[in-house]
Amino acid sequence: MTAHLEPGALKEAAESGLRKLKQGNARFVRGEARFPTVCKETLASLAKQQKPYATILGCSDSRVPPELIFDANFGELFIVRVAGNVTSPEIMGSLQYAGAHLQTPLFLVLGHQGCGAVKAALQHKLDGVALRSRIQLLINNILPGLPHRNTSGSPEEELERAIELNVRWSMRQIRETPEWRNAAKLGGKLQGAVFEIGTGRVRFLQ
């Protein structure tokens, strides 16, 4: 998706962006967040262009605002939010724009604890729970990445596992695009993470 930076520079920028996300979340967890800090000069500069250091595909959940949990300022993050952090043609188009035009070197898929969309998808897959028609269209984007029933775990553990697998499923779909394969060759980075609402901590996936 990102193709206009030199390979070495792109990889370095991606790693720098990931460090910024981790440092920002650490400040948030400690209660030392700096957001927002903005002045007229900053806004005037942003009116001319934007150069976000990361693109985030996250859930629409009101408890998961990426700018806050990563303590990021205006113009630092390009954020695409949709219930269940799913992919679709429109979402993929937004991600492609971020890479091709904004040249963000780092892409993050951010799931979260207690995701209602993933829970609904799990209930539909395992128990046949009926959903409203348009919600079903959304859920259909989650179903392929969900596990079969785990009889050894609790419902909470099953949901937690499904949330992480849903993040990985979105990542897999991004990785399979020709744009991302090209970006990866140049040093672009795709990272997954899960936000723990109860603690404020973002757990970055290995």
RAMOMO-V328390 format. One record per residue. N is the residue number from 1. RES is the residue in one letter. SS is DSSP state (~ for helix, > for strand, _ for the rest). OMEGA is omega as a letter, one per 20 degrees, with the letter a starting at -180 (* if undefined). BURIAL is + if it has 24 or more other ideal C-beta (glycine too) atoms within 12 Angstrom, else -. Layout:
# RAMOMO-V328390
N:RES:SS:OMEGA:BURIAL
N:RES:SS:OMEGA:BURIAL
This chain:
# RAMOMO-V328390
1:M:_:r:+
2:T:_:a:+
3:A:_:a:+
4:H:_:r:-
5:L:_:r:+
6:E:_:a:-
7:P:~:a:-
8:G:~:a:-
9:A:~:a:-
10:L:~:r:+
11:K:~:r:-
12:E:~:r:-
13:A:~:r:+
14:A:~:r:+
15:E:~:r:-
16:S:~:r:-
17:G:~:r:+
18:L:~:r:+
19:R:~:r:-
20:K:~:r:+
21:L:~:a:+
22:K:~:r:+
23:Q:~:r:-
24:G:~:r:+
25:N:~:r:+
26:A:~:r:-
27:R:~:r:-
28:F:~:a:+
29:V:~:r:-
30:R:~:a:-
31:G:_:a:-
32:E:_:a:-
33:A:_:a:-
34:R:_:a:-
35:F:_:i:-
36:P:_:r:-
37:T:_:a:-
38:V:_:r:-
39:C:_:a:-
40:K:~:a:-
41:E:~:r:-
42:T:~:r:-
43:L:~:r:-
44:A:~:r:-
45:S:~:a:-
46:L:~:r:-
47:A:~:a:-
48:K:~:a:-
49:Q:_:r:-
50:Q:_:r:+
51:K:_:a:+
52:P:_:a:+
53:Y:_:r:+
54:A:>:r:+
55:T:>:a:+
56:I:>:r:+
57:L:>:a:+
58:G:>:a:+
59:C:_:r:+
60:S:_:a:+
61:D:_:a:+
62:S:_:a:-
63:R:_:a:-
64:V:_:r:+
65:P:_:a:+
66:P:~:a:+
67:E:~:a:+
68:L:~:a:+
69:I:~:r:+
70:F:_:r:+
71:D:_:a:+
72:A:_:a:+
73:N:_:r:+
74:F:_:r:+
75:G:_:a:+
76:E:_:a:+
77:L:>:r:+
78:F:>:a:+
79:I:>:r:+
80:V:>:a:+
81:R:>:r:+
82:V:_:a:+
83:A:~:r:+
84:G:~:a:+
85:N:~:a:+
86:V:_:r:+
87:T:_:r:+
88:S:_:r:-
89:P:~:a:-
90:E:~:r:-
91:I:~:a:+
92:M:~:r:+
93:G:~:r:-
94:S:~:r:+
95:L:~:r:+
96:Q:~:r:+
97:Y:~:a:-
98:A:~:a:+
99:G:~:a:+
100:A:~:a:+
101:H:_:a:-
102:L:_:r:+
103:Q:_:r:+
104:T:_:a:+
105:P:_:a:+
106:L:>:r:+
107:F:>:a:+
108:L:>:r:+
109:V:>:a:+
110:L:>:r:+
111:G:>:r:+
112:H:>:r:+
113:Q:_:r:+
114:G:_:a:+
115:C:_:a:+
116:G:~:a:+
117:A:~:r:+
118:V:~:r:+
119:K:~:r:+
120:A:~:r:+
121:A:~:r:+
122:L:~:r:+
123:Q:~:r:+
124:H:~:a:+
125:K:~:a:+
126:L:~:a:-
127:D:~:r:-
128:G:_:a:-
129:V:_:a:-
130:A:_:a:-
131:L:_:r:+
132:R:_:a:-
133:S:~:a:-
134:R:~:r:-
135:I:~:r:-
136:Q:~:r:-
137:L:~:r:-
138:L:~:a:+
139:I:~:r:+
140:N:~:r:-
141:N:~:a:+
142:I:~:a:+
143:L:~:a:+
144:P:_:a:-
145:G:_:a:+
146:L:_:a:+
147:P:_:r:+
148:H:_:a:-
149:R:_:r:-
150:N:_:a:-
151:T:_:a:-
152:S:_:a:-
153:G:_:r:-
154:S:_:r:-
155:P:~:r:-
156:E:~:r:-
157:E:~:r:-
158:E:~:r:+
159:L:~:r:+
160:E:~:r:+
161:R:~:a:+
162:A:~:r:+
163:I:~:r:+
164:E:~:r:+
165:L:~:r:+
166:N:~:r:+
167:V:~:a:+
168:R:~:r:+
169:W:~:r:+
170:S:~:r:+
171:M:~:a:+
172:R:~:a:-
173:Q:~:r:+
174:I:~:a:+
175:R:~:a:+
176:E:_:r:-
177:T:_:r:+
178:P:~:r:-
179:E:~:a:+
180:W:~:r:+
181:R:~:r:-
182:N:~:r:-
183:A:~:r:+
184:A:~:r:+
185:K:~:a:-
186:L:~:r:+
187:G:_:r:+
188:G:_:a:+
189:K:>:r:+
190:L:>:a:+
191:Q:>:r:+
192:G:>:r:+
193:A:>:r:+
194:V:>:r:+
195:F:>:r:+
196:E:>:a:+
197:I:_:a:-
198:G:_:a:-
199:T:_:a:-
200:G:_:a:+
201:R:>:r:-
202:V:>:r:+
203:R:>:a:+
204:F:>:a:+
205:L:_:r:-
206:Q:_:*:-
